[in-house]
Amino acid sequence: MNDVVVIKGTKSGIILVLKPDEEYDVLKKEVAAKFKASAAFLGEAQKALTFQGKELTDKQKLELIDIIQENCRLSIVCIMEEDEKLEQSFRKSIEKKLQQQDCNTGQFFKGNLRSGQVLDVETSIIIIGDVKAGAKVISKGNVIILGSLKGNVYAGSAGNKNAFVVALDMDPMQIRIADTIARAPDRPKGKRPKETKIAFWEDGNIYIEPLDKDVMNDIRL
């Protein structure tokens, strides 16, 4: 009977290995006995629980958790499933959520970026200064430049098409949002008026327009 139920402990959880071909009623009694005998060793803690070996219904899993908590001082706070597809789904959901957080949070950089310099960040970025020709800014979120943009900017570098670029003086060599690239048109001769503009992605193209109240209302975060 010793191998009917095996308890394996990790730093954050308990792995409960159940003999696959054993009757469920026998497993219940053995789980109660094992955890009662191990109560002093296991102590009082909150743990995650993983089942291995025997296939169980959700009702049986919950019943076993009740039995465990009745026979020791452990508190089972969650069940960790050994399901590769489920794990991948959770991972993708978490990555998507982190990407959204990166777009809605940001950091500041003060100073001018000169030719050859690259600023690569995980969040949105607000630059207090100029991005000179030959300099490059890469951000998973949005890029806001409180100065002139004459270099290259890559916003939404993780594929976020809702990312945007704002500059007090918009005159870039190249702007990229997600997988779409826009190159600057030929610069007209003569003095060019400075105007705050926003670059954004829509229907497969990047548009650069003056930043006004109506455009700000349409910004998607």
N, CA, C and O of each residue as an XYZ file, in Angstrom:
884
protein
N       0.811     -1.215      0.000
C       0.000      0.000      0.000
C       0.848      1.271      0.000
O       0.329      2.366     -0.215
N       2.170      1.122      0.244
C       3.008      2.308      0.414
C       3.072      3.165     -0.841
O       3.246      4.380     -0.744
N       2.933      2.550     -2.036
C       3.054      3.301     -3.272
C       1.705      3.707     -3.851
O       1.638      4.192     -4.981
N       0.631      3.514     -3.090
C      -0.695      3.919     -3.562
C      -0.789      5.435     -3.632
O      -1.337      5.980     -4.589
N      -0.258      6.115     -2.628
C      -0.249      7.573     -2.565
C       1.154      8.031     -2.196
O       1.723      7.569     -1.207
N       1.706      8.930     -2.981
C       3.027      9.482     -2.690
C       2.917     11.004     -2.657
O       2.368     11.617     -3.572
N       3.444     11.604     -1.595
C       3.428     13.063     -1.451
C       4.816     13.599     -1.780
O       5.803     13.195     -1.165
N       4.891     14.510     -2.751
C       6.152     15.167     -3.092
C       5.997     16.665     -2.833
O       5.037     17.288     -3.286
N       6.937     17.225     -2.113
C       6.867     18.647     -1.783
C       7.821     19.475     -2.617
O       8.944     19.051     -2.892
N       7.371     20.672     -3.025
C       8.232     21.659     -3.681
C       8.172     22.933     -2.861
O       7.472     22.986     -1.849
N       8.904     23.970     -3.288
C       8.917     25.221     -2.531
C       7.536     25.854     -2.437
O       7.179     26.427     -1.408
N       6.762     25.751     -3.507
C       5.465     26.446     -3.534
C       4.274     25.505     -3.591
O       3.133     25.962     -3.533
N       4.509     24.187     -3.704
C       3.368     23.311     -3.889
C       3.587     21.888     -3.441
O       4.665     21.507     -2.985
N       2.511     21.102     -3.590
C       2.511     19.686     -3.267
C       2.141     18.904     -4.528
O       1.161     19.229     -5.199
N       2.916     17.888     -4.842
C       2.580     16.979     -5.932
C       2.049     15.698     -5.298
O       2.755     15.034     -4.540
N       0.817     15.360     -5.607
C       0.178     14.172     -5.053
C       0.107     13.103     -6.145
O      -0.674     13.212     -7.091
N       0.935     12.074     -5.994
C       1.003     11.002     -6.985
C       0.100      9.854     -6.541
O       0.299      9.265     -5.478
N      -0.889      9.548     -7.368
C      -1.871      8.523     -7.049
C      -1.704      7.333     -7.992
O      -1.508      7.506     -9.195
N      -1.783      6.124     -7.431
C      -1.648      4.912     -8.233
C      -2.766      4.857     -9.277
O      -3.940      4.891     -8.909
N      -2.436      4.772    -10.562
C      -3.448      4.901    -11.622
C      -4.571      3.872    -11.570
O      -5.720      4.197    -11.868
N      -4.249      2.622    -11.191
C      -5.255      1.562    -11.263
C      -5.914      1.260     -9.914
O      -6.582      0.236     -9.767
N      -5.729      2.143     -8.930
C      -6.321      1.921     -7.612
C      -7.723      2.506     -7.547
O      -8.008      3.517     -8.190
N      -8.602      1.873     -6.772
C      -9.961      2.359     -6.588
C      -9.942      3.714     -5.872
O      -9.124      3.950     -4.982
N     -10.849      4.588     -6.274
C     -10.878      5.936     -5.706
C     -11.133      5.920     -4.201
O     -10.536      6.707     -3.466
N     -12.031      5.014     -3.728
C     -12.337      4.951     -2.293
C     -11.105      4.562     -1.480
O     -10.922      5.023     -0.353
N     -10.268      3.714     -2.058
C      -9.020      3.323     -1.388
C      -8.067      4.521     -1.346
O      -7.408      4.764     -0.335
N      -8.002      5.258     -2.446
C      -7.132      6.440     -2.503
C      -7.531      7.481     -1.470
O      -6.670      8.088     -0.832
N      -8.830      7.691     -1.302
C      -9.307      8.672     -0.320
C      -8.792      8.334      1.072
O      -8.271      9.200      1.775
N      -8.937      7.072      1.467
C      -8.491      6.649      2.806
C      -6.990      6.793      2.956
O      -6.492      7.200      4.005
N      -6.269      6.451      1.882
C      -4.810      6.520      1.956
C      -4.323      7.973      1.987
O      -3.357      8.285      2.682
N      -4.987      8.862      1.238
C      -4.639     10.288      1.274
C      -4.853     10.842      2.678
O      -3.999     11.567      3.190
N      -5.968     10.517      3.301
C      -6.250     10.983      4.660
C      -5.178     10.497      5.634
O      -4.702     11.258      6.476
N      -4.805      9.228      5.511
C      -3.811      8.662      6.426
C      -2.434      9.284      6.211
O      -1.731      9.591      7.174
N      -2.051      9.467      4.955
C      -0.728     10.015      4.651
C      -0.579     11.447      5.161
O       0.432     11.790      5.773
N      -1.588     12.281      4.908
C      -1.474     13.677      5.330
C      -1.610     13.831      6.843
O      -1.014     14.734      7.430
N      -2.387     12.957      7.473
C      -2.497     12.995      8.936
C      -1.164     12.642      9.583
O      -0.751     13.260     10.564
N      -0.491     11.626      9.008
C       0.804     11.209      9.538
C       1.900     12.241      9.268
O       2.884     12.323     10.003
N       1.717     13.023      8.207
C       2.743     14.007      7.819
C       2.425     15.419      8.280
O       3.154     16.351      7.940
N       1.356     15.602      9.046
C       0.879     16.935      9.411
C       1.954     17.772     10.100
O       2.130     18.947      9.777
N       2.677     17.166     11.051
C       3.699     17.915     11.789
C       4.829     18.342     10.869
O       5.366     19.442     11.001
N       5.191     17.463      9.932
C       6.284     17.767      9.005
C       5.878     18.849      7.997
O       6.660     19.748      7.689
N       4.655     18.748      7.493
C       4.185     19.700      6.484
C       3.949     21.083      7.056
O       4.108     22.083      6.356
N       3.571     21.147      8.326
C       3.384     22.428      8.992
C       2.152     23.173      8.504
O       1.229     22.590      7.935
N       2.168     24.490      8.744
C       1.039     25.341      8.358
C       1.482     26.272      7.241
O       2.339     27.133      7.443
N       0.902     26.097      6.071
C       1.319     26.900      4.921
C       0.235     26.864      3.855
O      -0.659     26.017      3.876
N       0.338     27.809      2.919
C      -0.537     27.824      1.752
C       0.221     27.206      0.582
O       1.352     27.591      0.287
N      -0.413     26.252     -0.075
C       0.255     25.518     -1.130
C      -0.629     25.358     -2.360
O      -1.857     25.371     -2.266
N       0.012     25.206     -3.508
C      -0.673     24.773     -4.723
C      -0.569     23.254     -4.784
O       0.373     22.662     -4.257
N      -1.542     22.636     -5.429
C      -1.580     21.173     -5.475
C      -1.640     20.683     -6.920
O      -2.417     21.189     -7.730
N      -0.811     19.697     -7.226
C      -0.829     19.058     -8.542
C      -1.105     17.574     -8.364
O      -0.484     16.916     -7.528
N      -2.034     17.050     -9.147
C      -2.334     15.621     -9.130
C      -1.584     14.929    -10.264
O      -1.531     15.424    -11.389
N      -1.011     13.779     -9.943
C      -0.343     12.962    -10.969
C      -0.794     11.509    -10.825
O      -1.198     11.072     -9.747
N      -0.718     10.780    -11.922
C      -1.034      9.363    -11.879
C      -2.446      9.057    -12.343
O      -2.671      8.798    -13.525
N      -3.380      9.083    -11.437
C      -4.750      8.684    -11.734
C      -5.564      9.851    -12.282
O      -5.442     10.982    -11.810
N      -6.393      9.568    -13.282
C      -7.313     10.563    -13.830
C      -8.450     10.784    -12.840
O      -9.077      9.826    -12.389
N      -8.715     12.035    -12.502
C      -9.749     12.369    -11.529
C     -10.737     13.353    -12.124
O     -10.383     14.151    -12.992
N     -11.983     13.293    -11.655
C     -12.962     14.316    -12.027
C     -12.731     15.548    -11.167
O     -12.038     15.485    -10.152
N     -13.313     16.666    -11.578
C     -13.182     17.893    -10.781
C     -13.764     17.690     -9.387
O     -13.218     18.190     -8.403
N     -14.879     16.954     -9.302
C     -15.514     16.691     -8.006
C     -14.582     15.892     -7.104
O     -14.474     16.179     -5.912
N     -13.910     14.892     -7.666
C     -12.978     14.081     -6.883
C     -11.778     14.907     -6.413
O     -11.310     14.740     -5.287
N     -11.291     15.783     -7.265
C     -10.159     16.644     -6.877
C     -10.531     17.527     -5.695
O      -9.766     17.654     -4.739
N     -11.713     18.137     -5.769
C     -12.158     19.001     -4.670
C     -12.369     18.203     -3.392
O     -12.087     18.693     -2.299
N     -12.864     16.973     -3.523
C     -13.070     16.130     -2.345
C     -11.736     15.772     -1.695
O     -11.622     15.765     -0.469
N     -10.748     15.482     -2.500
C      -9.420     15.169     -1.969
C      -8.789     16.381     -1.286
O      -8.089     16.239     -0.283
N      -9.038     17.564     -1.827
C      -8.530     18.781     -1.180
C      -9.149     18.943      0.205
O      -8.455     19.290      1.160
N     -10.453     18.690      0.316
C     -11.124     18.752      1.626
C     -10.513     17.751      2.593
O     -10.297     18.062      3.764
N     -10.236     16.556      2.104
C      -9.643     15.517      2.949
C      -8.260     15.945      3.432
O      -7.921     15.761      4.601
N      -7.465     16.515      2.529
C      -6.120     16.986      2.897
C      -6.205     18.044      3.994
O      -5.491     17.970      4.994
N      -7.077     19.021      3.802
C      -7.170     20.144      4.748
C      -7.777     19.710      6.080
O      -7.550     20.361      7.100
N      -8.544     18.619      6.085
C      -9.099     18.105      7.337
C      -8.061     17.343      8.158
O      -8.219     17.186      9.369
N      -7.016     16.878      7.510
C      -6.047     16.012      8.179
C      -4.678     16.646      8.399
O      -3.769     15.993      8.911
N      -4.523     17.914      8.017
C      -3.278     18.633      8.302
C      -3.582     20.127      8.320
O      -4.733     20.533      8.158
N      -2.556     20.938      8.517
C      -2.768     22.387      8.618
C      -2.465     23.123      7.312
O      -2.371     24.350      7.302
N      -2.312     22.390      6.224
C      -2.096     23.020      4.926
C      -3.388     23.655      4.419
O      -4.488     23.162      4.668
N      -3.218     24.774      3.696
C      -4.330     25.399      2.991
C      -4.028     25.309      1.497
O      -3.071     25.916      1.017
N      -4.848     24.547      0.760
C      -4.648     24.389     -0.682
C      -5.340     25.545     -1.391
O      -6.567     25.636     -1.396
N      -4.554     26.417     -1.982
C      -5.118     27.639     -2.583
C      -5.434     27.490     -4.073
O      -6.218     28.268     -4.618
N      -4.832     26.499     -4.735
C      -5.141     26.300     -6.150
C      -4.656     24.937     -6.600
O      -3.803     24.314     -5.968
N      -5.226     24.490     -7.718
C      -4.804     23.244     -8.350
C      -4.036     23.596     -9.617
O      -4.538     24.332    -10.466
N      -2.838     23.082     -9.744
C      -2.023     23.297    -10.938
C      -2.186     22.095    -11.853
O      -1.834     20.974    -11.485
N      -2.723     22.330    -13.051
C      -2.952     21.255    -14.002
C      -1.703     21.022    -14.849
O      -1.053     21.971    -15.288
N      -1.380     19.763    -15.069
C      -0.266     19.418    -15.951
C      -0.812     19.229    -17.362
O      -0.957     18.108    -17.848
N      -1.106     20.348    -17.998
C      -1.717     20.344    -19.320
C      -0.931     21.318    -20.193
O      -0.995     22.530    -19.982
N      -0.199     20.803    -21.161
C       0.695     21.641    -21.964
C      -0.075     22.706    -22.739
O       0.348     23.860    -22.803
N      -1.224     22.309    -23.337
C      -2.013     23.268    -24.100
C      -2.554     24.361    -23.188
O      -2.546     25.539    -23.545
N      -3.026     23.961    -22.008
C      -3.545     24.938    -21.053
C      -2.442     25.873    -20.589
O      -2.652     27.077    -20.443
N      -1.259     25.303    -20.357
C      -0.114     26.117    -19.914
C       0.260     27.142    -20.981
O       0.546     28.294    -20.655
N       0.262     26.737    -22.250
C       0.580     27.655    -23.336
C      -0.462     28.759    -23.441
O      -0.132     29.914    -23.708
N      -1.723     28.394    -23.230
C      -2.805     29.377    -23.278
C      -2.641     30.407    -22.173
O      -2.802     31.606    -22.401
N      -2.316     29.926    -20.956
C      -2.085     30.843    -19.844
C      -0.909     31.771    -20.149
O      -0.963     32.971    -19.879
N       0.158     31.191    -20.719
C       1.353     31.980    -20.998
C       1.059     33.084    -22.007
O       1.508     34.219    -21.846
N       0.292     32.740    -23.063
C      -0.056     33.736    -24.069
C      -0.921     34.838    -23.474
O      -0.750     36.011    -23.805
N      -1.855     34.464    -22.592
C      -2.722     35.457    -21.956
C      -1.920     36.414    -21.099
O      -2.161     37.621    -21.096
N      -0.957     35.858    -20.367
C      -0.112     36.689    -19.510
C       0.741     37.628    -20.352
O       0.877     38.808    -20.029
N       1.321     37.099    -21.444
C       2.161     37.935    -22.311
C       1.349     39.064    -22.934
O       1.831     40.190    -23.051
N       0.109     38.758    -23.333
C      -0.762     39.774    -23.926
C      -1.077     40.856    -22.900
O      -1.079     42.046    -23.216
N      -1.346     40.426    -21.661
C      -1.657     41.391    -20.608
C      -0.453     42.277    -20.310
O      -0.599     43.482    -20.111
N       0.740     41.679    -20.281
C       1.952     42.460    -20.027
C       2.206     43.456    -21.150
O       2.660     44.576    -20.914
N       1.905     43.029    -22.384
C       2.079     43.931    -23.522
C       1.143     45.126    -23.393
O       1.539     46.259    -23.670
N      -0.102     44.880    -22.971
C      -1.064     45.969    -22.773
C      -0.584     46.909    -21.681
O      -0.725     48.127    -21.792
N      -0.012     46.335    -20.618
C       0.502     47.165    -19.530
C       1.673     48.012    -20.006
O       1.813     49.169    -19.609
N       2.521     47.426    -20.868
C       3.664     48.173    -21.401
C       3.205     49.398    -22.174
O       3.856     50.443    -22.144
N       2.068     49.263    -22.874
C       1.577     50.372    -23.686
C       0.961     51.461    -22.825
O       1.012     52.638    -23.184
N       0.386     51.087    -21.706
C      -0.331     52.040    -20.866
C       0.523     52.597    -19.736
O       0.072     53.469    -18.993
N       1.737     52.111    -19.600
C       2.667     52.660    -18.621
C       3.904     53.127    -19.376
O       4.138     52.712    -20.511
N       4.686     53.980    -18.755
C       5.834     54.501    -19.485
C       6.924     55.018    -18.571
O       6.815     54.984    -17.345
N       7.976     55.496    -19.205
C       9.097     56.069    -18.474
C       9.585     57.308    -19.209
O       9.232     57.552    -20.363
N      10.402     58.079    -18.510
C      10.921     59.322    -19.074
C      12.395     59.174    -19.412
O      13.136     58.452    -18.745
N      12.803     59.875    -20.463
C      14.214     60.000    -20.796
C      14.482     61.470    -21.080
O      13.820     62.077    -21.922
N      15.456     62.042    -20.375
C      15.773     63.454    -20.573
C      17.137     63.578    -21.237
O      18.141     63.060    -20.747
N      17.145     64.278    -22.365
C      18.391     64.475    -23.092
C      18.184     64.293    -24.583
O      17.130     63.833    -25.021
N      19.182     64.650    -25.351
C      19.125     64.508    -26.803
C      19.772     63.197    -27.228
O      20.822     62.815    -26.712
N      19.135     62.512    -28.174
C      19.724     61.312    -28.756
C      20.422     61.699    -30.050
O      19.802     62.251    -30.960
N      21.712     61.408    -30.125
C      22.489     61.824    -31.282
C      22.735     60.652    -32.230
O      22.427     59.505    -31.907
N      23.284     60.951    -33.387
C      23.513     59.945    -34.430
C      24.270     58.740    -33.867
O      25.300     58.888    -33.209
N      23.736     57.543    -34.140
C      24.382     56.319    -33.671
C      23.836     55.810    -32.346
O      24.073     54.656    -31.990
N      23.113     56.642    -31.612
C      22.562     56.221    -30.324
C      21.219     55.524    -30.532
O      20.432     55.909    -31.397
N      20.971     54.489    -29.722
C      19.722     53.730    -29.785
C      19.129     53.649    -28.378
O      19.811     53.267    -27.427
N      17.861     54.011    -28.262
C      17.135     53.899    -27.005
C      16.070     52.818    -27.189
O      15.123     53.009    -27.952
N      16.216     51.693    -26.502
C      15.323     50.537    -26.650
C      14.674     50.261    -25.302
O      15.366     49.944    -24.335
N      13.329     50.382    -25.227
C      12.620     50.237    -23.953
C      11.461     49.259    -24.074
O      10.951     49.011    -25.167
N      11.052     48.704    -22.932
C       9.955     47.741    -22.886
C       8.597     48.423    -22.767
O       7.578     47.827    -23.112
N       8.568     49.657    -22.286
C       7.312     50.362    -22.069
C       7.202     51.533    -23.050
O       8.068     51.731    -23.902
N       6.128     52.297    -22.910
C       6.054     53.557    -23.651
C       7.133     54.494    -23.120
O       7.589     54.338    -21.988
N       7.541     55.459    -23.927
C       8.638     56.348    -23.550
C       8.297     57.790    -23.886
O       7.776     58.096    -24.959
N       8.605     58.664    -22.943
C       8.476     60.108    -23.161
C       9.882     60.694    -23.150
O      10.580     60.637    -22.138
N      10.286     61.251    -24.268
C      11.643     61.805    -24.396
C      11.573     63.313    -24.288
O      10.905     63.977    -25.080
N      12.265     63.842    -23.304
C      12.344     65.295    -23.131
C      13.642     65.747    -23.793
O      14.690     65.837    -23.153
N      13.546     66.023    -25.069
C      14.731     66.367    -25.837
C      14.508     66.031    -27.298
O      13.383     65.749    -27.713
N      15.567     66.059    -28.071
C      15.487     65.817    -29.514
C      16.010     64.431    -29.871
O      16.883     63.888    -29.194
N      15.465     63.872    -30.940
C      16.007     62.642    -31.534
C      16.635     63.066    -32.863
O      15.943     63.291    -33.857
N      17.948     63.166    -32.850
C      18.668     63.693    -34.012
C      18.709     62.686    -35.159
O      18.445     61.500    -34.964
N      19.039     63.167    -36.352
C      19.203     62.292    -37.512
C      20.263     61.234    -37.213
O      21.347     61.550    -36.723
N      19.937     59.967    -37.514
C      20.874     58.877    -37.243
C      20.634     58.208    -35.907
O      21.187     57.137    -35.656
N      19.825     58.804    -35.036
C      19.469     58.190    -33.748
C      18.227     57.326    -33.941
O      17.495     57.492    -34.917
N      17.988     56.394    -32.999
C      16.858     55.476    -33.139
C      16.206     55.227    -31.783
O      16.887     55.065    -30.770
N      14.868     55.199    -31.782
C      14.088     54.888    -30.582
C      13.226     53.660    -30.881
O      12.520     53.619    -31.889
N      13.290     52.664    -29.999
C      12.486     51.449    -30.135
C      11.672     51.271    -28.867
O      12.221     51.296    -27.765
N      10.360     51.091    -29.014
C       9.479     50.955    -27.857
C       8.374     49.954    -28.145
O       7.834     49.927    -29.251
N       8.030     49.125    -27.155
C       6.896     48.221    -27.303
C       5.574     48.979    -27.216
O       4.530     48.487    -27.643
N       5.640     50.190    -26.653
C       4.448     51.004    -26.525
C       4.504     52.221    -27.425
O       4.870     52.130    -28.596
N       4.137     53.358    -26.863
C       4.092     54.612    -27.611
C       5.378     55.407    -27.422
O       6.118     55.190    -26.463
N       5.635     56.322    -28.339
C       6.803     57.199    -28.246
C       6.317     58.642    -28.330
O       5.684     59.039    -29.308
N       6.619     59.419    -27.294
C       6.258     60.835    -27.264
C       7.548     61.631    -27.119
O       8.312     61.440    -26.172
N       7.771     62.515    -28.061
C       9.023     63.286    -28.078
C       8.703     64.756    -27.876
O       8.098     65.407    -28.728
N       9.124     65.259    -26.726
C       8.926     66.678    -26.423
C      10.127     67.451    -26.962
O      10.916     68.040    -26.223
N      10.220     67.417    -28.264
C      11.332     68.042    -28.970
C      11.179     67.680    -30.442
O      10.075     67.396    -30.905
N      12.276     67.692    -31.167
C      12.207     67.400    -32.601
C      12.566     65.946    -32.872
O      13.430     65.373    -32.209
N      11.891     65.360    -33.854
C      12.179     64.002    -34.297
C      12.730     64.077    -35.709
O      12.013     64.390    -36.659
N      14.019     63.784    -35.829
C      14.661     63.775    -37.143
C      15.310     62.429    -37.442
O      15.833     62.212    -38.535
N      15.273     61.525    -36.462
C      15.855     60.198    -36.633
C      14.801     59.150    -36.945
O      13.826     59.427    -37.644
N      15.001     57.943    -36.421
C      14.106     56.815    -36.675
C      13.378     56.414    -35.398
O      13.956     56.437    -34.311
N      12.109     56.047    -35.534
C      11.314     55.592    -34.396
C      10.591     54.310    -34.766
O      10.008     54.193    -35.843
N      10.641     53.344    -33.843
C       9.923     52.077    -34.002
C       9.027     51.918    -32.780
O       9.502     51.569    -31.699
N       7.723     52.174    -32.950
C       6.754     52.039    -31.861
C       5.955     50.751    -32.048
O       5.818     50.255    -33.166
N       5.428     50.211    -30.942
C       4.678     48.959    -31.034
C       5.542     47.821    -31.528
O       5.101     47.020    -32.353
N       6.781     47.735    -31.031
C       7.749     46.776    -31.571
C       7.373     45.322    -31.322
O       7.929     44.421    -31.951
N       6.417     45.080    -30.392
C       5.950     43.705    -30.150
C       4.732     43.376    -31.001
O       4.099     42.338    -30.808
N       4.399     44.262    -31.951
C       3.274     44.009    -32.844
C       2.017     44.788    -32.532
O       0.958     44.510    -33.095
N       2.121     45.778    -31.624
C       0.948     46.560    -31.233
C       0.636     47.646    -32.266
O       1.349     48.644    -32.366
N      -0.438     47.437    -33.029
C      -0.800     48.391    -34.081
C      -1.491     49.638    -33.527
O      -1.688     50.610    -34.256
N      -1.860     49.617    -32.249
C      -2.471     50.802    -31.638
C      -1.424     51.800    -31.132
O      -1.777     52.887    -30.675
N      -0.162     51.443    -31.210
C       0.896     52.345    -30.753
C       0.951     53.580    -31.650
O       0.556     53.535    -32.815
N       1.446     54.677    -31.090
C       1.549     55.913    -31.861
C       2.826     56.658    -31.517
O       3.492     56.356    -30.526
N       3.157     57.634    -32.348
C       4.345     58.478    -32.147
C       3.908     59.929    -32.192
O       3.219     60.345    -33.123
N       4.303     60.697    -31.197
C       4.013     62.135    -31.147
C       5.326     62.893    -31.029
O       6.215     62.492    -30.277
N       5.448     63.988    -31.769
C       6.631     64.839    -31.658
C       6.221     66.296    -31.827
O       5.340     66.619    -32.625
N       6.874     67.173    -31.062
C       6.590     68.604    -31.186
C       7.036     69.121    -32.555
O       6.461     70.062    -33.102
N       8.082     68.478    -33.093
C       8.558     68.829    -34.443
C       8.792     67.513    -35.178
O       9.826     66.869    -34.998
N       7.826     67.116    -36.009
C       7.824     65.804    -36.654
C       8.497     65.871    -38.018
O       7.902     66.334    -38.991
N       9.740     65.407    -38.083
C      10.482     65.409    -39.351
C      11.388     64.173    -39.398
O      12.605     64.306    -39.529
N      10.800     62.966    -39.291
C      11.599     61.747    -39.136
C      12.217     61.255    -40.439
O      11.743     61.570    -41.530
N      13.288     60.473    -40.298
C      13.815     59.737    -41.444
C      12.914     58.543    -41.732
O      12.618     58.236    -42.887
N      12.474     57.863    -40.645
C      11.623     56.690    -40.808
C      10.802     56.467    -39.540
O      11.304     56.632    -38.428
N       9.545     56.092    -39.719
C       8.695     55.690    -38.601
C       8.167     54.296    -38.891
O       7.698     54.008    -39.992
N       8.253     53.435    -37.880
C       7.696     52.092    -37.998
C       6.741     51.847    -36.845
O       7.083     52.105    -35.691
N       5.546     51.353    -37.146
C       4.576     50.966    -36.130
C       4.179     49.526    -36.411
O       3.658     49.220    -37.483
N       4.426     48.637    -35.447
C       4.211     47.194    -35.632
C       5.034     46.745    -36.838
O       6.259     46.861    -36.816
N       4.396     46.239    -37.881
C       5.136     45.738    -39.047
C       5.085     46.682    -40.245
O       5.525     46.323    -41.337
N       4.554     47.875    -40.047
C       4.404     48.824    -41.152
C       5.451     49.921    -41.053
O       5.681     50.482    -39.981
N       6.080     50.221    -42.176
C       7.151     51.231    -42.213
C       6.734     52.396    -43.104
O       6.209     52.200    -44.200
N       6.975     53.602    -42.620
C       6.733     54.808    -43.421
C       8.036     55.595    -43.506
O       8.679     55.865    -42.492
N       8.406     55.948    -44.695
C       9.613     56.746    -44.893
C       9.230     58.204    -45.122
O       8.178     58.514    -45.680
N      10.096     59.064    -44.685
C       9.809     60.491    -44.801
C       9.852     60.918    -46.270
O      10.712     60.466    -47.026
N       8.927     61.784    -46.667
C       8.969     62.309    -48.041
C      10.147     63.263    -48.210
O      10.748     63.701    -47.229
N      10.465     63.575    -49.438
C      11.538     64.537    -49.686
C      11.218     65.851    -48.999
O      10.093     66.347    -49.066
N      12.223     66.408    -48.337
C      12.016     67.641    -47.587
C      11.972     68.837    -48.544
O      12.872     69.001    -49.367
N      10.956     69.652    -48.445
C      10.886     70.839    -49.316
C      11.965     71.844    -48.936
O      12.408     71.910    -47.790
N      12.369     72.613    -49.919
C      13.375     73.636    -49.642
C      12.753     74.784    -48.870
O      11.551     75.032    -48.956
N      13.578     75.468    -48.126
C      13.080     76.598    -47.345
C      12.737     76.180    -45.925
O      12.813     75.007    -45.559
N      12.359     77.172    -45.146
C      12.068     76.938    -43.738
C      10.718     76.251    -43.592
O       9.731     76.656    -44.206
N      10.689     75.195    -42.762
C       9.472     74.428    -42.562
C       8.867     74.796    -41.209
O       9.583     74.793    -40.208
N       7.583     75.109    -41.145
C       6.988     75.468    -39.863
C       6.942     74.259    -38.919
O       6.627     73.147    -39.344
N       7.257     74.480    -37.646
C       7.209     73.409    -36.650
C       5.772     73.222    -36.185
O       5.066     74.194    -35.916
N       5.346     71.972    -36.092
C       3.968     71.681    -35.702
C       3.926     70.321    -35.006
O       4.515     69.353    -35.486
N       3.229     70.258    -33.877
C       3.089     68.992    -33.168
C       2.218     68.046    -33.985
O       1.097     68.382    -34.367
N       2.761     66.849    -34.245
C       2.031     65.883    -35.063
C       2.049     64.509    -34.405
O       2.860     64.225    -33.523
N       1.136     63.676    -34.860
C       1.041     62.303    -34.376
C       1.081     61.352    -35.564
O       0.457     61.605    -36.594
N       1.815     60.263    -35.415
C       1.857     59.206    -36.420
C       1.133     57.994    -35.848
O       1.396     57.584    -34.717
N       0.225     57.424    -36.626
C      -0.561     56.285    -36.145
C      -0.830     55.312    -37.286
O      -0.743     55.672    -38.460
N      -1.158     54.078    -36.925
C      -1.423     53.021    -37.909
C      -2.913     52.896    -38.151
O      -3.706     52.945    -37.210
N      -3.295     52.737    -39.399
C      -4.697     52.500    -39.724
C      -4.792     51.828    -41.093
O      -4.250     52.326    -42.081
N      -5.482     50.700    -41.136
C      -5.732     49.969    -42.387
C      -4.455     49.692    -43.185
O      -4.427     49.834    -44.407
N      -3.419     49.299    -42.479
C      -2.186     48.914    -43.155
C      -1.270     50.052    -43.536
O      -0.238     49.824    -44.167
N      -1.620     51.276    -43.170
C      -0.788     52.435    -43.493
C      -0.480     53.245    -42.235
O      -1.179     53.151    -41.227
N       0.570     54.031    -42.322
C       0.905     54.965    -41.243
C       0.568     56.372    -41.711
O       1.006     56.810    -42.775
N      -0.206     57.063    -40.910
C      -0.617     58.428    -41.222
C       0.020     59.386    -40.218
O       0.158     59.072    -39.036
N       0.398     60.544    -40.711
C       0.953     61.595    -39.854
C       0.068     62.827    -39.994
O      -0.078     63.386    -41.081
N      -0.516     63.238    -38.874
C      -1.450     64.355    -38.891
C      -1.148     65.315    -37.746
O      -0.532     64.925    -36.754
N      -1.583     66.578    -37.880
C      -1.453     67.515    -36.753
C      -2.207     66.989    -35.543
O      -3.297     66.435    -35.680
N      -1.640     67.158    -34.377
C      -2.266     66.677    -33.143
C      -3.248     67.721    -32.633
O      -2.853     68.789    -32.164
N      -4.527     67.398    -32.731
C      -5.547     68.293    -32.202
C      -6.485     67.504    -31.294
O      -6.284     66.309    -31.076
N      -7.492     68.160    -30.775
C      -8.392     67.538    -29.808
C      -9.133     66.346    -30.408
O      -9.312     65.326    -29.743
N      -9.567     66.474    -31.666
C     -10.304     65.390    -32.308
C      -9.436     64.147    -32.463
O      -9.896     63.030    -32.223
N      -8.194     64.336    -32.861
C      -7.279     63.206    -33.022
C      -6.994     62.555    -31.671
O      -6.944     61.329    -31.569
N      -6.809     63.370    -30.641
C      -6.537     62.834    -29.313
C      -7.690     61.966    -28.816
O      -7.466     60.958    -28.145
N      -8.917     62.351    -29.141
C     -10.079     61.568    -28.726
C     -10.130     60.213    -29.410
O     -10.743     59.278    -28.895
N      -9.484     60.102    -30.577
C      -9.505     58.854    -31.334
C      -8.363     57.926    -30.979
O      -8.300     56.807    -31.489
N      -7.457     58.363    -30.115
C      -6.311     57.540    -29.744
C      -6.792     56.296    -29.001
O      -7.574     56.392    -28.055
N      -6.317     55.126    -29.440
C      -6.668     53.858    -28.805
C      -5.507     53.389    -27.938
O      -4.368     53.295    -28.396
N      -5.813     53.102    -26.694
C      -4.783     52.617    -25.773
C      -5.037     51.147    -25.456
O      -4.283     50.541    -24.695
